Amino acid sequence: MPGRKWTVDEKMNIVLEGMVPGANISEVCRQHGVAQSLYYKWRDAFLTG
């Protein structure tokens, strides 16, 4: 089964939600159905432009 396609806006919003001070990355990922490894990949891409 192929994975879900995330839009750039969806990715950005999830990453920003995880960057809020005090945010729990595990909980953010669980709420959105995203693997933590994918979250960190998106975050790194977001931070490097």
mmCIF file as Biopython writes it, N, C-alpha, C and O atoms, coordinates in Angstrom:
data_model
#
loop_
_atom_site.group_PDB
_atom_site.id
_atom_site.type_symbol
_atom_site.label_atom_id
_atom_site.label_alt_id
_atom_site.label_comp_id
_atom_site.label_asym_id
_atom_site.label_entity_id
_atom_site.label_seq_id
_atom_site.pdbx_PDB_ins_code
_atom_site.Cartn_x
_atom_site.Cartn_y
_atom_site.Cartn_z
_atom_site.occupancy
_atom_site.B_iso_or_equiv
_atom_site.auth_seq_id
_atom_site.auth_asym_id
_atom_site.pdbx_PDB_model_num
ATOM 1   N N  . MET A ? 1  ? 0.849  -1.177 0.000  1.0 0.0 1  A 1 
ATOM 2   C CA . MET A ? 1  ? 0.000  0.000  0.000  1.0 0.0 1  A 1 
ATOM 3   C C  . MET A ? 1  ? 0.897  1.244  0.000  1.0 0.0 1  A 1 
ATOM 4   O O  . MET A ? 1  ? 1.742  1.398  0.882  1.0 0.0 1  A 1 
ATOM 5   N N  . PRO A ? 2  ? 0.719  2.110  -0.965 1.0 0.0 2  A 1 
ATOM 6   C CA . PRO A ? 2  ? 1.553  3.314  -1.023 1.0 0.0 2  A 1 
ATOM 7   C C  . PRO A ? 2  ? 1.211  4.266  0.119  1.0 0.0 2  A 1 
ATOM 8   O O  . PRO A ? 2  ? 0.088  4.287  0.622  1.0 0.0 2  A 1 
ATOM 9   N N  . GLY A ? 3  ? 2.208  5.051  0.511  1.0 0.0 3  A 1 
ATOM 10  C CA . GLY A ? 3  ? 2.005  6.005  1.599  1.0 0.0 3  A 1 
ATOM 11  C C  . GLY A ? 3  ? 1.155  7.184  1.169  1.0 0.0 3  A 1 
ATOM 12  O O  . GLY A ? 3  ? 0.893  7.386  -0.016 1.0 0.0 3  A 1 
ATOM 13  N N  . ARG A ? 4  ? 0.735  7.948  2.140  1.0 0.0 4  A 1 
ATOM 14  C CA . ARG A ? 4  ? -0.078 9.128  1.891  1.0 0.0 4  A 1 
ATOM 15  C C  . ARG A ? 4  ? 0.795  10.216 1.277  1.0 0.0 4  A 1 
ATOM 16  O O  . ARG A ? 4  ? 1.974  10.341 1.610  1.0 0.0 4  A 1 
ATOM 17  N N  . LYS A ? 5  ? 0.212  10.994 0.387  1.0 0.0 5  A 1 
ATOM 18  C CA . LYS A ? 5  ? 0.908  12.145 -0.200 1.0 0.0 5  A 1 
ATOM 19  C C  . LYS A ? 5  ? 0.584  13.374 0.642  1.0 0.0 5  A 1 
ATOM 20  O O  . LYS A ? 5  ? -0.581 13.737 0.801  1.0 0.0 5  A 1 
ATOM 21  N N  . TRP A ? 6  ? 1.604  13.998 1.168  1.0 0.0 6  A 1 
ATOM 22  C CA . TRP A ? 6  ? 1.448  15.195 1.988  1.0 0.0 6  A 1 
ATOM 23  C C  . TRP A ? 6  ? 1.763  16.417 1.144  1.0 0.0 6  A 1 
ATOM 24  O O  . TRP A ? 6  ? 2.743  16.418 0.399  1.0 0.0 6  A 1 
ATOM 25  N N  . THR A ? 7  ? 0.945  17.458 1.248  1.0 0.0 7  A 1 
ATOM 26  C CA . THR A ? 7  ? 1.234  18.700 0.540  1.0 0.0 7  A 1 
ATOM 27  C C  . THR A ? 7  ? 2.340  19.444 1.289  1.0 0.0 7  A 1 
ATOM 28  O O  . THR A ? 7  ? 2.616  19.159 2.454  1.0 0.0 7  A 1 
ATOM 29  N N  . VAL A ? 8  ? 2.958  20.385 0.613  1.0 0.0 8  A 1 
ATOM 30  C CA . VAL A ? 8  ? 4.005  21.194 1.238  1.0 0.0 8  A 1 
ATOM 31  C C  . VAL A ? 8  ? 3.435  21.937 2.444  1.0 0.0 8  A 1 
ATOM 32  O O  . VAL A ? 8  ? 4.089  22.025 3.483  1.0 0.0 8  A 1 
ATOM 33  N N  . ASP A ? 9  ? 2.229  22.467 2.314  1.0 0.0 9  A 1 
ATOM 34  C CA . ASP A ? 9  ? 1.607  23.192 3.427  1.0 0.0 9  A 1 
ATOM 35  C C  . ASP A ? 9  ? 1.361  22.279 4.624  1.0 0.0 9  A 1 
ATOM 36  O O  . ASP A ? 9  ? 1.583  22.683 5.765  1.0 0.0 9  A 1 
ATOM 37  N N  . GLU A ? 10 ? 0.908  21.060 4.375  1.0 0.0 10 A 1 
ATOM 38  C CA . GLU A ? 10 ? 0.677  20.109 5.465  1.0 0.0 10 A 1 
ATOM 39  C C  . GLU A ? 10 ? 1.982  19.793 6.187  1.0 0.0 10 A 1 
ATOM 40  O O  . GLU A ? 10 ? 2.041  19.785 7.416  1.0 0.0 10 A 1 
ATOM 41  N N  . LYS A ? 11 ? 3.020  19.533 5.407  1.0 0.0 11 A 1 
ATOM 42  C CA . LYS A ? 11 ? 4.326  19.232 6.000  1.0 0.0 11 A 1 
ATOM 43  C C  . LYS A ? 11 ? 4.812  20.400 6.851  1.0 0.0 11 A 1 
ATOM 44  O O  . LYS A ? 11 ? 5.266  20.211 7.980  1.0 0.0 11 A 1 
ATOM 45  N N  . MET A ? 12 ? 4.712  21.602 6.304  1.0 0.0 12 A 1 
ATOM 46  C CA . MET A ? 12 ? 5.179  22.788 7.008  1.0 0.0 12 A 1 
ATOM 47  C C  . MET A ? 12 ? 4.405  22.988 8.307  1.0 0.0 12 A 1 
ATOM 48  O O  . MET A ? 12 ? 5.002  23.305 9.336  1.0 0.0 12 A 1 
ATOM 49  N N  . ASN A ? 13 ? 3.094  22.809 8.273  1.0 0.0 13 A 1 
ATOM 50  C CA . ASN A ? 13 ? 2.283  22.991 9.473  1.0 0.0 13 A 1 
ATOM 51  C C  . ASN A ? 13 ? 2.623  21.967 10.552 1.0 0.0 13 A 1 
ATOM 52  O O  . ASN A ? 13 ? 2.663  22.303 11.736 1.0 0.0 13 A 1 
ATOM 53  N N  . ILE A ? 14 ? 2.866  20.725 10.151 1.0 0.0 14 A 1 
ATOM 54  C CA . ILE A ? 14 ? 3.232  19.681 11.110 1.0 0.0 14 A 1 
ATOM 55  C C  . ILE A ? 14 ? 4.593  19.991 11.727 1.0 0.0 14 A 1 
ATOM 56  O O  . ILE A ? 14 ? 4.773  19.867 12.938 1.0 0.0 14 A 1 
ATOM 57  N N  . VAL A ? 15 ? 5.549  20.394 10.891 1.0 0.0 15 A 1 
ATOM 58  C CA . VAL A ? 15 ? 6.883  20.741 11.397 1.0 0.0 15 A 1 
ATOM 59  C C  . VAL A ? 15 ? 6.793  21.925 12.359 1.0 0.0 15 A 1 
ATOM 60  O O  . VAL A ? 15 ? 7.402  21.901 13.428 1.0 0.0 15 A 1 
ATOM 61  N N  . LEU A ? 16 ? 6.047  22.946 11.990 1.0 0.0 16 A 1 
ATOM 62  C CA . LEU A ? 16 ? 5.917  24.118 12.858 1.0 0.0 16 A 1 
ATOM 63  C C  . LEU A ? 16 ? 5.245  23.759 14.178 1.0 0.0 16 A 1 
ATOM 64  O O  . LEU A ? 16 ? 5.618  24.279 15.229 1.0 0.0 16 A 1 
ATOM 65  N N  . GLU A ? 17 ? 4.260  22.874 14.126 1.0 0.0 17 A 1 
ATOM 66  C CA . GLU A ? 17 ? 3.592  22.428 15.351 1.0 0.0 17 A 1 
ATOM 67  C C  . GLU A ? 17 ? 4.595  21.744 16.283 1.0 0.0 17 A 1 
ATOM 68  O O  . GLU A ? 17 ? 4.536  21.914 17.501 1.0 0.0 17 A 1 
ATOM 69  N N  . GLY A ? 18 ? 5.503  20.979 15.709 1.0 0.0 18 A 1 
ATOM 70  C CA . GLY A ? 18 ? 6.506  20.295 16.511 1.0 0.0 18 A 1 
ATOM 71  C C  . GLY A ? 18 ? 7.594  21.212 17.034 1.0 0.0 18 A 1 
ATOM 72  O O  . GLY A ? 18 ? 8.302  20.855 17.975 1.0 0.0 18 A 1 
ATOM 73  N N  . MET A ? 19 ? 7.738  22.390 16.438 1.0 0.0 19 A 1 
ATOM 74  C CA . MET A ? 19 ? 8.790  23.319 16.850 1.0 0.0 19 A 1 
ATOM 75  C C  . MET A ? 19 ? 8.342  24.291 17.942 1.0 0.0 19 A 1 
ATOM 76  O O  . MET A ? 19 ? 9.149  25.071 18.448 1.0 0.0 19 A 1 
ATOM 77  N N  . VAL A ? 20 ? 7.072  24.245 18.302 1.0 0.0 20 A 1 
ATOM 78  C CA . VAL A ? 20 ? 6.566  25.101 19.371 1.0 0.0 20 A 1 
ATOM 79  C C  . VAL A ? 20 ? 7.251  24.697 20.678 1.0 0.0 20 A 1 
ATOM 80  O O  . VAL A ? 20 ? 7.337  23.507 20.979 1.0 0.0 20 A 1 
ATOM 81  N N  . PRO A ? 21 ? 7.738  25.660 21.457 1.0 0.0 21 A 1 
ATOM 82  C CA . PRO A ? 21 ? 8.389  25.307 22.726 1.0 0.0 21 A 1 
ATOM 83  C C  . PRO A ? 21 ? 7.479  24.430 23.588 1.0 0.0 21 A 1 
ATOM 84  O O  . PRO A ? 21 ? 6.310  24.748 23.806 1.0 0.0 21 A 1 
ATOM 85  N N  . GLY A ? 22 ? 8.033  23.335 24.066 1.0 0.0 22 A 1 
ATOM 86  C CA . GLY A ? 22 ? 7.279  22.405 24.901 1.0 0.0 22 A 1 
ATOM 87  C C  . GLY A ? 22 ? 6.508  21.354 24.132 1.0 0.0 22 A 1 
ATOM 88  O O  . GLY A ? 22 ? 5.865  20.494 24.733 1.0 0.0 22 A 1 
ATOM 89  N N  . ALA A ? 23 ? 6.564  21.411 22.805 1.0 0.0 23 A 1 
ATOM 90  C CA . ALA A ? 23 ? 5.837  20.431 21.994 1.0 0.0 23 A 1 
ATOM 91  C C  . ALA A ? 23 ? 6.455  19.047 22.167 1.0 0.0 23 A 1 
ATOM 92  O O  . ALA A ? 23 ? 7.671  18.909 22.300 1.0 0.0 23 A 1 
ATOM 93  N N  . ASN A ? 24 ? 5.607  18.033 22.164 1.0 0.0 24 A 1 
ATOM 94  C CA . ASN A ? 24 ? 6.042  16.646 22.257 1.0 0.0 24 A 1 
ATOM 95  C C  . ASN A ? 24 ? 6.000  16.058 20.848 1.0 0.0 24 A 1 
ATOM 96  O O  . ASN A ? 24 ? 4.920  15.858 20.292 1.0 0.0 24 A 1 
ATOM 97  N N  . ILE A ? 25 ? 7.162  15.782 20.272 1.0 0.0 25 A 1 
ATOM 98  C CA . ILE A ? 25 ? 7.242  15.313 18.889 1.0 0.0 25 A 1 
ATOM 99  C C  . ILE A ? 25 ? 6.484  14.001 18.712 1.0 0.0 25 A 1 
ATOM 100 O O  . ILE A ? 25 ? 5.803  13.807 17.705 1.0 0.0 25 A 1 
ATOM 101 N N  . SER A ? 26 ? 6.600  13.109 19.679 1.0 0.0 26 A 1 
ATOM 102 C CA . SER A ? 26 ? 5.886  11.833 19.593 1.0 0.0 26 A 1 
ATOM 103 C C  . SER A ? 26 ? 4.387  12.060 19.468 1.0 0.0 26 A 1 
ATOM 104 O O  . SER A ? 26 ? 3.718  11.412 18.663 1.0 0.0 26 A 1 
ATOM 105 N N  . GLU A ? 27 ? 3.864  12.980 20.267 1.0 0.0 27 A 1 
ATOM 106 C CA . GLU A ? 27 ? 2.426  13.261 20.250 1.0 0.0 27 A 1 
ATOM 107 C C  . GLU A ? 27 ? 2.012  13.938 18.945 1.0 0.0 27 A 1 
ATOM 108 O O  . GLU A ? 27 ? 0.980  13.594 18.369 1.0 0.0 27 A 1 
ATOM 109 N N  . VAL A ? 28 ? 2.804  14.890 18.481 1.0 0.0 28 A 1 
ATOM 110 C CA . VAL A ? 28 ? 2.500  15.570 17.213 1.0 0.0 28 A 1 
ATOM 111 C C  . VAL A ? 28 ? 2.442  14.546 16.081 1.0 0.0 28 A 1 
ATOM 112 O O  . VAL A ? 28 ? 1.515  14.556 15.270 1.0 0.0 28 A 1 
ATOM 113 N N  . CYS A ? 29 ? 3.427  13.673 16.034 1.0 0.0 29 A 1 
ATOM 114 C CA . CYS A ? 29 ? 3.478  12.654 14.983 1.0 0.0 29 A 1 
ATOM 115 C C  . CYS A ? 29 ? 2.293  11.703 15.083 1.0 0.0 29 A 1 
ATOM 116 O O  . CYS A ? 29 ? 1.691  11.344 14.070 1.0 0.0 29 A 1 
ATOM 117 N N  . ARG A ? 30 ? 1.961  11.298 16.297 1.0 0.0 30 A 1 
ATOM 118 C CA . ARG A ? 30 ? 0.836  10.386 16.498 1.0 0.0 30 A 1 
ATOM 119 C C  . ARG A ? 30 ? -0.472 11.033 16.047 1.0 0.0 30 A 1 
ATOM 120 O O  . ARG A ? 30 ? -1.291 10.382 15.399 1.0 0.0 30 A 1 
ATOM 121 N N  . GLN A ? 31 ? -0.673 12.293 16.380 1.0 0.0 31 A 1 
ATOM 122 C CA . GLN A ? 31 ? -1.902 13.002 16.017 1.0 0.0 31 A 1 
ATOM 123 C C  . GLN A ? 31 ? -2.086 13.088 14.503 1.0 0.0 31 A 1 
ATOM 124 O O  . GLN A ? 31 ? -3.210 13.060 14.002 1.0 0.0 31 A 1 
ATOM 125 N N  . HIS A ? 32 ? -0.981 13.193 13.788 1.0 0.0 32 A 1 
ATOM 126 C CA . HIS A ? 32 ? -1.054 13.371 12.337 1.0 0.0 32 A 1 
ATOM 127 C C  . HIS A ? 32 ? -0.786 12.086 11.562 1.0 0.0 32 A 1 
ATOM 128 O O  . HIS A ? 32 ? -0.889 12.068 10.335 1.0 0.0 32 A 1 
ATOM 129 N N  . GLY A ? 33 ? -0.445 11.022 12.264 1.0 0.0 33 A 1 
ATOM 130 C CA . GLY A ? 33 ? -0.167 9.752  11.594 1.0 0.0 33 A 1 
ATOM 131 C C  . GLY A ? 33 ? 1.124  9.778  10.795 1.0 0.0 33 A 1 
ATOM 132 O O  . GLY A ? 33 ? 1.206  9.196  9.713  1.0 0.0 33 A 1 
ATOM 133 N N  . VAL A ? 34 ? 2.133  10.456 11.334 1.0 0.0 34 A 1 
ATOM 134 C CA . VAL A ? 34 ? 3.422  10.603 10.661 1.0 0.0 34 A 1 
ATOM 135 C C  . VAL A ? 34 ? 4.495  9.904  11.493 1.0 0.0 34 A 1 
ATOM 136 O O  . VAL A ? 34 ? 4.523  10.044 12.715 1.0 0.0 34 A 1 
ATOM 137 N N  . ALA A ? 35 ? 5.365  9.162  10.843 1.0 0.0 35 A 1 
ATOM 138 C CA . ALA A ? 35 ? 6.490  8.539  11.544 1.0 0.0 35 A 1 
ATOM 139 C C  . ALA A ? 35 ? 7.455  9.633  11.998 1.0 0.0 35 A 1 
ATOM 140 O O  . ALA A ? 35 ? 7.645  10.632 11.304 1.0 0.0 35 A 1 
ATOM 141 N N  . GLN A ? 36 ? 8.059  9.435  13.165 1.0 0.0 36 A 1 
ATOM 142 C CA . GLN A ? 36 ? 9.004  10.431 13.667 1.0 0.0 36 A 1 
ATOM 143 C C  . GLN A ? 36 ? 10.171 10.626 12.714 1.0 0.0 36 A 1 
ATOM 144 O O  . GLN A ? 36 ? 10.658 11.745 12.553 1.0 0.0 36 A 1 
ATOM 145 N N  . SER A ? 37 ? 10.623 9.558  12.084 1.0 0.0 37 A 1 
ATOM 146 C CA . SER A ? 37 ? 11.740 9.682  11.139 1.0 0.0 37 A 1 
ATOM 147 C C  . SER A ? 37 ? 11.362 10.592 9.974  1.0 0.0 37 A 1 
ATOM 148 O O  . SER A ? 37 ? 12.191 11.361 9.487  1.0 0.0 37 A 1 
ATOM 149 N N  . LEU A ? 38 ? 10.107 10.504 9.529  1.0 0.0 38 A 1 
ATOM 150 C CA . LEU A ? 38 ? 9.643  11.364 8.442  1.0 0.0 38 A 1 
ATOM 151 C C  . LEU A ? 38 ? 9.532  12.805 8.921  1.0 0.0 38 A 1 
ATOM 152 O O  . LEU A ? 38 ? 9.880  13.734 8.192  1.0 0.0 38 A 1 
ATOM 153 N N  . TYR A ? 39 ? 9.050  12.993 10.143 1.0 0.0 39 A 1 
ATOM 154 C CA . TYR A ? 39 ? 8.969  14.338 10.712 1.0 0.0 39 A 1 
ATOM 155 C C  . TYR A ? 39 ? 10.347 15.003 10.713 1.0 0.0 39 A 1 
ATOM 156 O O  . TYR A ? 39 ? 10.494 16.147 10.283 1.0 0.0 39 A 1 
ATOM 157 N N  . TYR A ? 40 ? 11.353 14.273 11.200 1.0 0.0 40 A 1 
ATOM 158 C CA . TYR A ? 40 ? 12.702 14.850 11.281 1.0 0.0 40 A 1 
ATOM 159 C C  . TYR A ? 40 ? 13.285 15.108 9.888  1.0 0.0 40 A 1 
ATOM 160 O O  . TYR A ? 40 ? 14.044 16.060 9.702  1.0 0.0 40 A 1 
ATOM 161 N N  . LYS A ? 41 ? 12.942 14.283 8.929  1.0 0.0 41 A 1 
ATOM 162 C CA . LYS A ? 41 ? 13.381 14.512 7.546  1.0 0.0 41 A 1 
ATOM 163 C C  . LYS A ? 41 ? 12.770 15.812 7.018  1.0 0.0 41 A 1 
ATOM 164 O O  . LYS A ? 41 ? 13.463 16.627 6.410  1.0 0.0 41 A 1 
ATOM 165 N N  . TRP A ? 42 ? 11.467 16.001 7.254  1.0 0.0 42 A 1 
ATOM 166 C CA . TRP A ? 42 ? 10.799 17.232 6.835  1.0 0.0 42 A 1 
ATOM 167 C C  . TRP A ? 42 ? 11.387 18.436 7.558  1.0 0.0 42 A 1 
ATOM 168 O O  . TRP A ? 42 ? 11.629 19.475 6.944  1.0 0.0 42 A 1 
ATOM 169 N N  . ARG A ? 43 ? 11.617 18.299 8.871  1.0 0.0 43 A 1 
ATOM 170 C CA . ARG A ? 43 ? 12.161 19.406 9.658  1.0 0.0 43 A 1 
ATOM 171 C C  . ARG A ? 43 ? 13.526 19.828 9.130  1.0 0.0 43 A 1 
ATOM 172 O O  . ARG A ? 43 ? 13.796 21.017 8.958  1.0 0.0 43 A 1 
ATOM 173 N N  . ASP A ? 44 ? 14.376 18.853 8.878  1.0 0.0 44 A 1 
ATOM 174 C CA . ASP A ? 44 ? 15.713 19.166 8.373  1.0 0.0 44 A 1 
ATOM 175 C C  . ASP A ? 44 ? 15.638 19.862 7.019  1.0 0.0 44 A 1 
ATOM 176 O O  . ASP A ? 44 ? 16.386 20.807 6.765  1.0 0.0 44 A 1 
ATOM 177 N N  . ALA A ? 45 ? 14.743 19.402 6.150  1.0 0.0 45 A 1 
ATOM 178 C CA . ALA A ? 45 ? 14.568 20.037 4.838  1.0 0.0 45 A 1 
ATOM 179 C C  . ALA A ? 45 ? 14.032 21.459 5.005  1.0 0.0 45 A 1 
ATOM 180 O O  . ALA A ? 45 ? 14.455 22.375 4.300  1.0 0.0 45 A 1 
ATOM 181 N N  . PHE A ? 46 ? 13.108 21.635 5.931  1.0 0.0 46 A 1 
ATOM 182 C CA . PHE A ? 46 ? 12.518 22.945 6.191  1.0 0.0 46 A 1 
ATOM 183 C C  . PHE A ? 46 ? 13.579 23.922 6.705  1.0 0.0 46 A 1 
ATOM 184 O O  . PHE A ? 46 ? 13.610 25.081 6.293  1.0 0.0 46 A 1 
ATOM 185 N N  . LEU A ? 47 ? 14.438 23.456 7.597  1.0 0.0 47 A 1 
ATOM 186 C CA . LEU A ? 47 ? 15.450 24.328 8.195  1.0 0.0 47 A 1 
ATOM 187 C C  . LEU A ? 47 ? 16.588 24.673 7.235  1.0 0.0 47 A 1 
ATOM 188 O O  . LEU A ? 47 ? 17.213 25.726 7.364  1.0 0.0 47 A 1 
ATOM 189 N N  . THR A ? 48 ? 16.859 23.786 6.272  1.0 0.0 48 A 1 
ATOM 190 C CA . THR A ? 48 ? 17.947 24.053 5.334  1.0 0.0 48 A 1 
ATOM 191 C C  . THR A ? 48 ? 17.461 24.756 4.072  1.0 0.0 48 A 1 
ATOM 192 O O  . THR A ? 48 ? 18.258 25.112 3.204  1.0 0.0 48 A 1 
ATOM 193 N N  . GLY A ? 49 ? 16.158 24.952 3.977  1.0 0.0 49 A 1 
ATOM 194 C CA . GLY A ? 49 ? 15.614 25.686 2.846  1.0 0.0 49 A 1 
ATOM 195 C C  . GLY A ? 49 ? 15.298 24.789 1.726  1.0 0.0 49 A 1 
ATOM 196 O O  . GLY A ? 49 ? 14.827 25.245 0.684  1.0 0.0 49 A 1 
#
